[in-house]
Amino acid sequence: MIQWISWGTQNFVRACDIVQFEYVTKQRYGLGPVDPVQVSRGLALFASSAALLDAELATRPWLLGDAISYADFRVASFLPHHALARLPLHEHAAISDWYARIEALPAWTDPFAGLDAPELPPVPRS
């Protein structure tokens, strides 16, 4: 588990974070224009890390085998806005299937259920 959490932090999660920050966070909160250099950097790291992750998930349903674990949640932590971030998840069938299993979990679908949390500001379309 520690191996996947560490790897994810330095690779897949970092890649998703770089791209999401440019396309989602910066735009949602008016923090400046999208930086294409950072997007390219993030997408390059995404391509290499997603290739490894996809190959691993092609052999099993979850990162640690047959049961979901904290490692799955941690590695998926920046995927809720993958469409807004324009991450090419669709190019990686095993990752897409794995993330669909995570998205099917009610607690993942609505993590703020029962809480008095404000709505996030919308992300302007560019």
Secondary structure, 3 states (H helix, E strand, C coil): CHHHHHHHHHCHHHHHHHHHHHHHHHHHCCCCCCCHHHHHHHHHHHHHHHHHHHHHHCCCCECCECCCCHHHHHHCCCCCCCCCCCCCHHHCHHHHHHHHHHHCCHHHHCCCCCCCCCCCCCCCCC
